Amino acid sequence: MLPAMKALHQVGLNGRVPVPSEKRFPIRNRMEELSAVVVVGPCRRRAQRVVDALCGQTAINRMEVIVVDLAEASIPSLETPKQVSVKYIRRPDLDLWSKARCVGLREASAPIVTFTEDHCFPERDWAAALMEAHRQPWAAVGYAFTNANPRTYWSRASMVNDYGFWLHPAAPGPMTLMPGNNISYKRDVLLQYGDQLETLLTPDFNLQQIFLREGKPMCIEPAARSAHQNFDQLLPLMHANYAYARLLAARRVSAQGWTGGRRLFQAILTPIVAPILGSLRLLKSLRGREELIPPVLAGLPVYFITHAWSAIGEALGYVFGEGTSERDLNRWEIEFERGE
């Protein structure tokens, strides 16, 4: 059992485990409804913006903010208001995002745990909307997304590529295809998976596939909106999607126990089918969201090219495993500066 998840398994739902280099602010005598986890790295300007957005929620008196900071110890901590319930965890020793997410989960005390990237900025009513949605028996609730840096064609196309299915206005209600990285879960549902979580949470797709098989319902809440900051160049977008797809494939094989024959079949089929099937699904998702047809059509060439390249990464993941894909994904997700 991995050390982080072993500790999680030992302490149970309401336990706490000391974390190295941790700074805690006083917590008021109340029960939080939602724990917002963000993993940050060396890109401090955008990380501070996310922390400010989380601390500025209209429902901040019913939530806690958990910052897992992977930046070098010599880099100053981000600023957080003292009147807000914040757990600030310095972990420069962690080199993988999946481990950092699990550290955040382990420290969460609320029944709802939300994850947000350090380049995704929640609107002020985002947390309140998630709390309301989670009053229903959803295992996972996803967000609707707007574009935080829409000035260039490449950033708009990147937005379509990564979050086209959930672009504002997003379709409400039950979903089988959910966003990854930026999503909320019921904490007790997550903890059911024990020491598997470190691989199931990154990428979230494999965990969500288990939810589907086990009949755990998921939905999108359109009122929970967050602005995503996108790549404004094609090559970083392609590299990030390639790393994500290879990691997803390797961990999908592990999570589902695929045979060698199934892995080879999927590796051959994916580069042929995935870009076409993905494009058709994206277009189908526009039903009832006709105002999104022009930007999606404009971004479709980038979507197709990027998904064709990521399909190759996915195929390699099925056959050869994850390789360096998680460390590569770390670089593109938390270390690479994005367009303003």
TORLUM-794890 format. One record per residue (C-alpha): z, y, x negated; residue in three letters; residue number from 1. Coordinates in steps of 0.5 Angstrom, whole numbers. Layout:
tivex c3:Z&c2:Y&c1:X&res:ALA&n:NUM
...
END
This chain:
tivex c3:0&c2:0&c1:0&res:MET&n:1
tivex c3:-2&c2:7&c1:-3&res:LEU&n:2
tivex c3:4&c2:11&c1:-5&res:PRO&n:3
tivex c3:3&c2:17&c1:0&res:ALA&n:4
tivex c3:2&c2:12&c1:6&res:MET&n:5
tivex c3:8&c2:7&c1:4&res:LYS&n:6
tivex c3:12&c2:13&c1:5&res:ALA&n:7
tivex c3:10&c2:15&c1:11&res:LEU&n:8
tivex c3:11&c2:8&c1:14&res:HIS&n:9
tivex c3:18&c2:8&c1:11&res:GLN&n:10
tivex c3:20&c2:14&c1:14&res:VAL&n:11
tivex c3:17&c2:13&c1:21&res:GLY&n:12
tivex c3:15&c2:18&c1:26&res:LEU&n:13
tivex c3:20&c2:24&c1:25&res:ASN&n:14
tivex c3:22&c2:22&c1:18&res:GLY&n:15
tivex c3:21&c2:27&c1:12&res:ARG&n:16
tivex c3:20&c2:25&c1:5&res:VAL&n:17
tivex c3:21&c2:30&c1:0&res:PRO&n:18
tivex c3:14&c2:33&c1:-3&res:VAL&n:19
tivex c3:14&c2:36&c1:-11&res:PRO&n:20
tivex c3:13&c2:43&c1:-12&res:SER&n:21
tivex c3:14&c2:45&c1:-4&res:GLU&n:22
tivex c3:16&c2:51&c1:-1&res:LYS&n:23
tivex c3:19&c2:52&c1:6&res:ARG&n:24
tivex c3:20&c2:58&c1:10&res:PHE&n:25
tivex c3:26&c2:58&c1:15&res:PRO&n:26
tivex c3:24&c2:54&c1:21&res:ILE&n:27
tivex c3:27&c2:57&c1:28&res:ARG&n:28
tivex c3:31&c2:52&c1:32&res:ASN&n:29
tivex c3:26&c2:50&c1:37&res:ARG&n:30
tivex c3:21&c2:44&c1:38&res:MET&n:31
tivex c3:14&c2:45&c1:36&res:GLU&n:32
tivex c3:8&c2:43&c1:40&res:GLU&n:33
tivex c3:3&c2:43&c1:35&res:LEU&n:34
tivex c3:2&c2:42&c1:27&res:SER&n:35
tivex c3:-4&c2:46&c1:24&res:ALA&n:36
tivex c3:-6&c2:42&c1:17&res:VAL&n:37
tivex c3:-10&c2:46&c1:12&res:VAL&n:38
tivex c3:-12&c2:44&c1:5&res:VAL&n:39
tivex c3:-14&c2:49&c1:1&res:VAL&n:40
tivex c3:-16&c2:50&c1:-7&res:GLY&n:41
tivex c3:-19&c2:55&c1:-11&res:PRO&n:42
tivex c3:-23&c2:59&c1:-6&res:CYS&n:43
tivex c3:-17&c2:64&c1:-5&res:ARG&n:44
tivex c3:-20&c2:69&c1:-1&res:ARG&n:45
tivex c3:-23&c2:64&c1:5&res:ARG&n:46
tivex c3:-17&c2:60&c1:4&res:ALA&n:47
tivex c3:-12&c2:66&c1:6&res:GLN&n:48
tivex c3:-17&c2:68&c1:12&res:ARG&n:49
tivex c3:-16&c2:61&c1:15&res:VAL&n:50
tivex c3:-8&c2:62&c1:14&res:VAL&n:51
tivex c3:-8&c2:69&c1:17&res:ASP&n:52
tivex c3:-12&c2:66&c1:23&res:ALA&n:53
tivex c3:-7&c2:60&c1:24&res:LEU&n:54
tivex c3:-1&c2:65&c1:23&res:CYS&n:55
tivex c3:-4&c2:70&c1:28&res:GLY&n:56
tivex c3:-5&c2:65&c1:34&res:GLN&n:57
tivex c3:-2&c2:67&c1:40&res:THR&n:58
tivex c3:2&c2:60&c1:41&res:ALA&n:59
tivex c3:5&c2:61&c1:34&res:ILE&n:60
tivex c3:12&c2:61&c1:37&res:ASN&n:61
tivex c3:10&c2:53&c1:39&res:ARG&n:62
tivex c3:7&c2:51&c1:33&res:MET&n:63
tivex c3:8&c2:50&c1:25&res:GLU&n:64
tivex c3:3&c2:51&c1:20&res:VAL&n:65
tivex c3:2&c2:46&c1:14&res:ILE&n:66
tivex c3:-1&c2:49&c1:8&res:VAL&n:67
tivex c3:-3&c2:43&c1:2&res:VAL&n:68
tivex c3:-5&c2:47&c1:-4&res:ASP&n:69
tivex c3:-9&c2:43&c1:-9&res:LEU&n:70
tivex c3:-10&c2:50&c1:-14&res:ALA&n:71
tivex c3:-7&c2:50&c1:-21&res:GLU&n:72
tivex c3:0&c2:52&c1:-21&res:ALA&n:73
tivex c3:-2&c2:58&c1:-25&res:SER&n:74
tivex c3:-6&c2:61&c1:-19&res:ILE&n:75
tivex c3:-1&c2:65&c1:-14&res:PRO&n:76
tivex c3:1&c2:62&c1:-7&res:SER&n:77
tivex c3:-3&c2:65&c1:-1&res:LEU&n:78
tivex c3:1&c2:70&c1:3&res:GLU&n:79
tivex c3:5&c2:67&c1:9&res:THR&n:80
tivex c3:9&c2:71&c1:14&res:PRO&n:81
tivex c3:17&c2:69&c1:14&res:LYS&n:82
tivex c3:18&c2:70&c1:21&res:GLN&n:83
tivex c3:13&c2:64&c1:22&res:VAL&n:84
tivex c3:14&c2:56&c1:21&res:SER&n:85
tivex c3:10&c2:55&c1:15&res:VAL&n:86
tivex c3:11&c2:49&c1:10&res:LYS&n:87
tivex c3:7&c2:51&c1:4&res:TYR&n:88
tivex c3:6&c2:45&c1:-1&res:ILE&n:89
tivex c3:4&c2:46&c1:-8&res:ARG&n:90
tivex c3:0&c2:39&c1:-10&res:ARG&n:91
tivex c3:-4&c2:41&c1:-16&res:PRO&n:92
tivex c3:-3&c2:33&c1:-18&res:ASP&n:93
tivex c3:-8&c2:31&c1:-12&res:LEU&n:94
tivex c3:-15&c2:30&c1:-14&res:ASP&n:95
tivex c3:-17&c2:28&c1:-7&res:LEU&n:96
tivex c3:-18&c2:31&c1:0&res:TRP&n:97
tivex c3:-16&c2:25&c1:3&res:SER&n:98
tivex c3:-10&c2:24&c1:0&res:LYS&n:99
tivex c3:-8&c2:31&c1:1&res:ALA&n:100
tivex c3:-10&c2:31&c1:9&res:ARG&n:101
tivex c3:-5&c2:25&c1:9&res:CYS&n:102
tivex c3:1&c2:29&c1:6&res:VAL&n:103
tivex c3:0&c2:34&c1:11&res:GLY&n:104
tivex c3:0&c2:29&c1:16&res:LEU&n:105
tivex c3:6&c2:26&c1:13&res:ARG&n:106
tivex c3:10&c2:33&c1:14&res:GLU&n:107
tivex c3:8&c2:34&c1:21&res:ALA&n:108
tivex c3:13&c2:34&c1:26&res:SER&n:109
tivex c3:9&c2:36&c1:32&res:ALA&n:110
tivex c3:6&c2:31&c1:37&res:PRO&n:111
tivex c3:-1&c2:34&c1:36&res:ILE&n:112
tivex c3:-4&c2:35&c1:29&res:VAL&n:113
tivex c3:-10&c2:39&c1:28&res:THR&n:114
tivex c3:-14&c2:39&c1:21&res:PHE&n:115
tivex c3:-18&c2:45&c1:19&res:THR&n:116
tivex c3:-22&c2:46&c1:13&res:GLU&n:117
tivex c3:-21&c2:52&c1:9&res:ASP&n:118
tivex c3:-27&c2:55&c1:11&res:HIS&n:119
tivex c3:-26&c2:55&c1:18&res:CYS&n:120
tivex c3:-23&c2:60&c1:22&res:PHE&n:121
tivex c3:-20&c2:59&c1:29&res:PRO&n:122
tivex c3:-20&c2:64&c1:34&res:GLU&n:123
tivex c3:-13&c2:67&c1:37&res:ARG&n:124
tivex c3:-13&c2:62&c1:43&res:ASP&n:125
tivex c3:-15&c2:56&c1:39&res:TRP&n:126
tivex c3:-8&c2:53&c1:39&res:ALA&n:127
tivex c3:-6&c2:54&c1:46&res:ALA&n:128
tivex c3:-13&c2:51&c1:48&res:ALA&n:129
tivex c3:-11&c2:45&c1:44&res:LEU&n:130
tivex c3:-4&c2:44&c1:47&res:MET&n:131
tivex c3:-7&c2:45&c1:54&res:GLU&n:132
tivex c3:-12&c2:40&c1:53&res:ALA&n:133
tivex c3:-7&c2:35&c1:50&res:HIS&n:134
tivex c3:-3&c2:35&c1:56&res:ARG&n:135
tivex c3:-8&c2:30&c1:58&res:GLN&n:136
tivex c3:-9&c2:23&c1:55&res:PRO&n:137
tivex c3:-14&c2:25&c1:50&res:TRP&n:138
tivex c3:-13&c2:21&c1:43&res:ALA&n:139
tivex c3:-17&c2:27&c1:40&res:ALA&n:140
tivex c3:-19&c2:33&c1:42&res:VAL&n:141
tivex c3:-25&c2:37&c1:38&res:GLY&n:142
tivex c3:-27&c2:44&c1:38&res:TYR&n:143
tivex c3:-33&c2:49&c1:39&res:ALA&n:144
tivex c3:-36&c2:52&c1:33&res:PHE&n:145
tivex c3:-39&c2:59&c1:32&res:THR&n:146
tivex c3:-42&c2:61&c1:26&res:ASN&n:147
tivex c3:-38&c2:65&c1:21&res:ALA&n:148
tivex c3:-43&c2:68&c1:16&res:ASN&n:149
tivex c3:-50&c2:68&c1:21&res:PRO&n:150
tivex c3:-54&c2:73&c1:17&res:ARG&n:151
tivex c3:-59&c2:68&c1:13&res:THR&n:152
tivex c3:-63&c2:63&c1:16&res:TYR&n:153
tivex c3:-60&c2:58&c1:11&res:TRP&n:154
tivex c3:-53&c2:59&c1:14&res:SER&n:155
tivex c3:-56&c2:59&c1:21&res:ARG&n:156
tivex c3:-59&c2:52&c1:19&res:ALA&n:157
tivex c3:-53&c2:49&c1:16&res:SER&n:158
tivex c3:-49&c2:51&c1:22&res:MET&n:159
tivex c3:-54&c2:47&c1:26&res:VAL&n:160
tivex c3:-54&c2:41&c1:21&res:ASN&n:161
tivex c3:-47&c2:41&c1:21&res:ASP&n:162
tivex c3:-44&c2:43&c1:28&res:TYR&n:163
tivex c3:-50&c2:43&c1:32&res:GLY&n:164
tivex c3:-47&c2:38&c1:37&res:PHE&n:165
tivex c3:-41&c2:42&c1:38&res:TRP&n:166
tivex c3:-44&c2:49&c1:38&res:LEU&n:167
tivex c3:-41&c2:55&c1:43&res:HIS&n:168
tivex c3:-42&c2:54&c1:48&res:PRO&n:169
tivex c3:-40&c2:47&c1:47&res:ALA&n:170
tivex c3:-40&c2:42&c1:53&res:ALA&n:171
tivex c3:-33&c2:40&c1:56&res:PRO&n:172
tivex c3:-31&c2:33&c1:57&res:GLY&n:173
tivex c3:-31&c2:26&c1:54&res:PRO&n:174
tivex c3:-35&c2:25&c1:48&res:MET&n:175
tivex c3:-37&c2:19&c1:44&res:THR&n:176
tivex c3:-39&c2:23&c1:38&res:LEU&n:177
tivex c3:-34&c2:28&c1:35&res:MET&n:178
tivex c3:-34&c2:33&c1:29&res:PRO&n:179
tivex c3:-30&c2:31&c1:23&res:GLY&n:180
tivex c3:-26&c2:35&c1:18&res:ASN&n:181
tivex c3:-24&c2:40&c1:24&res:ASN&n:182
tivex c3:-21&c2:36&c1:29&res:ILE&n:183
tivex c3:-14&c2:35&c1:33&res:SER&n:184
tivex c3:-10&c2:28&c1:34&res:TYR&n:185
tivex c3:-4&c2:26&c1:38&res:LYS&n:186
tivex c3:0&c2:24&c1:32&res:ARG&n:187
tivex c3:3&c2:18&c1:35&res:ASP&n:188
tivex c3:-4&c2:15&c1:35&res:VAL&n:189
tivex c3:-5&c2:17&c1:28&res:LEU&n:190
tivex c3:1&c2:13&c1:26&res:LEU&n:191
tivex c3:-1&c2:7&c1:29&res:GLN&n:192
tivex c3:-6&c2:6&c1:23&res:TYR&n:193
tivex c3:-1&c2:6&c1:18&res:GLY&n:194
tivex c3:-3&c2:5&c1:11&res:ASP&n:195
tivex c3:-10&c2:5&c1:13&res:GLN&n:196
tivex c3:-10&c2:12&c1:15&res:LEU&n:197
tivex c3:-12&c2:15&c1:8&res:GLU&n:198
tivex c3:-19&c2:12&c1:8&res:THR&n:199
tivex c3:-20&c2:12&c1:16&res:LEU&n:200
tivex c3:-18&c2:20&c1:16&res:LEU&n:201
tivex c3:-24&c2:21&c1:11&res:THR&n:202
tivex c3:-29&c2:21&c1:14&res:PRO&n:203
tivex c3:-26&c2:22&c1:21&res:ASP&n:204
tivex c3:-32&c2:18&c1:24&res:PHE&n:205
tivex c3:-30&c2:11&c1:22&res:ASN&n:206
tivex c3:-23&c2:13&c1:26&res:LEU&n:207
tivex c3:-27&c2:15&c1:32&res:GLN&n:208
tivex c3:-31&c2:9&c1:32&res:GLN&n:209
tivex c3:-24&c2:5&c1:32&res:ILE&n:210
tivex c3:-22&c2:10&c1:38&res:PHE&n:211
tivex c3:-28&c2:8&c1:42&res:LEU&n:212
tivex c3:-27&c2:0&c1:41&res:ARG&n:213
tivex c3:-20&c2:1&c1:43&res:GLU&n:214
tivex c3:-21&c2:5&c1:49&res:GLY&n:215
tivex c3:-18&c2:11&c1:46&res:LYS&n:216
tivex c3:-21&c2:17&c1:50&res:PRO&n:217
tivex c3:-24&c2:23&c1:46&res:MET&n:218
tivex c3:-26&c2:30&c1:48&res:CYS&n:219
tivex c3:-29&c2:37&c1:47&res:ILE&n:220
tivex c3:-25&c2:43&c1:49&res:GLU&n:221
tivex c3:-30&c2:49&c1:49&res:PRO&n:222
tivex c3:-24&c2:54&c1:49&res:ALA&n:223
tivex c3:-21&c2:52&c1:43&res:ALA&n:224
tivex c3:-26&c2:56&c1:38&res:ARG&n:225
tivex c3:-27&c2:56&c1:31&res:SER&n:226
tivex c3:-32&c2:60&c1:26&res:ALA&n:227
tivex c3:-35&c2:56&c1:21&res:HIS&n:228
tivex c3:-37&c2:58&c1:14&res:GLN&n:229
tivex c3:-43&c2:55&c1:12&res:ASN&n:230
tivex c3:-47&c2:54&c1:6&res:PHE&n:231
tivex c3:-53&c2:59&c1:5&res:ASP&n:232
tivex c3:-57&c2:55&c1:0&res:GLN&n:233
tivex c3:-61&c2:48&c1:2&res:LEU&n:234
tivex c3:-59&c2:44&c1:-4&res:LEU&n:235
tivex c3:-51&c2:45&c1:-4&res:PRO&n:236
tivex c3:-52&c2:43&c1:4&res:LEU&n:237
tivex c3:-56&c2:37&c1:2&res:MET&n:238
tivex c3:-51&c2:35&c1:-4&res:HIS&n:239
tivex c3:-45&c2:35&c1:1&res:ALA&n:240
tivex c3:-48&c2:31&c1:6&res:ASN&n:241
tivex c3:-51&c2:26&c1:2&res:TYR&n:242
tivex c3:-43&c2:25&c1:-1&res:ALA&n:243
tivex c3:-41&c2:25&c1:6&res:TYR&n:244
tivex c3:-46&c2:20&c1:8&res:ALA&n:245
tivex c3:-44&c2:15&c1:2&res:ARG&n:246
tivex c3:-37&c2:16&c1:3&res:LEU&n:247
tivex c3:-37&c2:15&c1:11&res:LEU&n:248
tivex c3:-42&c2:8&c1:10&res:ALA&n:249
tivex c3:-37&c2:5&c1:4&res:ALA&n:250
tivex c3:-31&c2:6&c1:8&res:ARG&n:251
tivex c3:-35&c2:4&c1:15&res:ARG&n:252
tivex c3:-36&c2:-3&c1:11&res:VAL&n:253
tivex c3:-29&c2:-3&c1:9&res:SER&n:254
tivex c3:-26&c2:-1&c1:16&res:ALA&n:255
tivex c3:-31&c2:-6&c1:20&res:GLN&n:256
tivex c3:-31&c2:-12&c1:15&res:GLY&n:257
tivex c3:-38&c2:-12&c1:15&res:TRP&n:258
tivex c3:-42&c2:-18&c1:12&res:THR&n:259
tivex c3:-47&c2:-17&c1:6&res:GLY&n:260
tivex c3:-53&c2:-19&c1:11&res:GLY&n:261
tivex c3:-50&c2:-13&c1:16&res:ARG&n:262
tivex c3:-50&c2:-8&c1:10&res:ARG&n:263
tivex c3:-57&c2:-10&c1:7&res:LEU&n:264
tivex c3:-60&c2:-9&c1:14&res:PHE&n:265
tivex c3:-56&c2:-3&c1:15&res:GLN&n:266
tivex c3:-58&c2:0&c1:9&res:ALA&n:267
tivex c3:-66&c2:-2&c1:10&res:ILE&n:268
tivex c3:-65&c2:1&c1:17&res:LEU&n:269
tivex c3:-62&c2:8&c1:16&res:THR&n:270
tivex c3:-67&c2:12&c1:12&res:PRO&n:271
tivex c3:-72&c2:10&c1:17&res:ILE&n:272
tivex c3:-68&c2:11&c1:24&res:VAL&n:273
tivex c3:-63&c2:16&c1:22&res:ALA&n:274
tivex c3:-66&c2:23&c1:21&res:PRO&n:275
tivex c3:-71&c2:21&c1:28&res:ILE&n:276
tivex c3:-65&c2:19&c1:32&res:LEU&n:277
tivex c3:-61&c2:24&c1:30&res:GLY&n:278
tivex c3:-66&c2:30&c1:31&res:SER&n:279
tivex c3:-67&c2:27&c1:38&res:LEU&n:280
tivex c3:-59&c2:26&c1:40&res:ARG&n:281
tivex c3:-59&c2:34&c1:38&res:LEU&n:282
tivex c3:-64&c2:36&c1:42&res:LEU&n:283
tivex c3:-61&c2:32&c1:48&res:LYS&n:284
tivex c3:-54&c2:35&c1:47&res:SER&n:285
tivex c3:-58&c2:42&c1:49&res:LEU&n:286
tivex c3:-58&c2:40&c1:56&res:ARG&n:287
tivex c3:-54&c2:45&c1:60&res:GLY&n:288
tivex c3:-54&c2:49&c1:53&res:ARG&n:289
tivex c3:-61&c2:52&c1:54&res:GLU&n:290
tivex c3:-59&c2:59&c1:50&res:GLU&n:291
tivex c3:-58&c2:54&c1:44&res:LEU&n:292
tivex c3:-65&c2:52&c1:44&res:ILE&n:293
tivex c3:-68&c2:57&c1:40&res:PRO&n:294
tivex c3:-63&c2:57&c1:34&res:PRO&n:295
tivex c3:-63&c2:49&c1:34&res:VAL&n:296
tivex c3:-71&c2:49&c1:34&res:LEU&n:297
tivex c3:-71&c2:54&c1:28&res:ALA&n:298
tivex c3:-66&c2:50&c1:24&res:GLY&n:299
tivex c3:-69&c2:43&c1:26&res:LEU&n:300
tivex c3:-73&c2:43&c1:19&res:PRO&n:301
tivex c3:-67&c2:43&c1:15&res:VAL&n:302
tivex c3:-63&c2:38&c1:20&res:TYR&n:303
tivex c3:-69&c2:33&c1:19&res:PHE&n:304
tivex c3:-69&c2:34&c1:11&res:ILE&n:305
tivex c3:-62&c2:34&c1:10&res:THR&n:306
tivex c3:-61&c2:28&c1:14&res:HIS&n:307
tivex c3:-67&c2:24&c1:11&res:ALA&n:308
tivex c3:-63&c2:25&c1:4&res:TRP&n:309
tivex c3:-56&c2:24&c1:7&res:SER&n:310
tivex c3:-59&c2:17&c1:10&res:ALA&n:311
tivex c3:-61&c2:15&c1:3&res:ILE&n:312
tivex c3:-54&c2:16&c1:1&res:GLY&n:313
tivex c3:-51&c2:12&c1:7&res:GLU&n:314
tivex c3:-56&c2:7&c1:5&res:ALA&n:315
tivex c3:-53&c2:7&c1:-2&res:LEU&n:316
tivex c3:-46&c2:7&c1:1&res:GLY&n:317
tivex c3:-47&c2:1&c1:5&res:TYR&n:318
tivex c3:-50&c2:-3&c1:-1&res:VAL&n:319
tivex c3:-46&c2:0&c1:-7&res:PHE&n:320
tivex c3:-40&c2:3&c1:-5&res:GLY&n:321
tivex c3:-37&c2:10&c1:-5&res:GLU&n:322
tivex c3:-38&c2:11&c1:-13&res:GLY&n:323
tivex c3:-36&c2:18&c1:-14&res:THR&n:324
tivex c3:-38&c2:21&c1:-7&res:SER&n:325
tivex c3:-31&c2:23&c1:-5&res:GLU&n:326
tivex c3:-30&c2:27&c1:-11&res:ARG&n:327
tivex c3:-37&c2:30&c1:-10&res:ASP&n:328
tivex c3:-35&c2:32&c1:-3&res:LEU&n:329
tivex c3:-28&c2:35&c1:-6&res:ASN&n:330
tivex c3:-33&c2:40&c1:-10&res:ARG&n:331
tivex c3:-37&c2:42&c1:-4&res:TRP&n:332
tivex c3:-32&c2:42&c1:1&res:GLU&n:333
tivex c3:-26&c2:46&c1:-3&res:ILE&n:334
tivex c3:-29&c2:48&c1:-9&res:GLU&n:335
tivex c3:-36&c2:51&c1:-8&res:PHE&n:336
tivex c3:-36&c2:58&c1:-6&res:GLU&n:337
tivex c3:-40&c2:59&c1:1&res:ARG&n:338
tivex c3:-44&c2:65&c1:3&res:GLY&n:339
tivex c3:-41&c2:71&c1:7&res:GLU&n:340
END
